[in-house]
């Protein structure tokens, strides 16, 4: 393949990605989803807690994995905040 073909194919793929992202938006984080969670906040929390209890009984290793990932994510956020703070102080 020559360079022109690759550039053309790349541009077409980028357009396709943008098109698909637009289609996905109506299924994720739409206003109807937000309204549903606002109205049914307690039910959603209870369902999630039930899932975690069930998971703790059936597969505690998976629960450990989830918690470890959450810890690493929190740690990463703290480090980013420290870095941003140190950059703002040095400026």
Helices and strands as residue ranges (DSSP letters): H 3-25, H 31-39, H 41-58, H 60-90
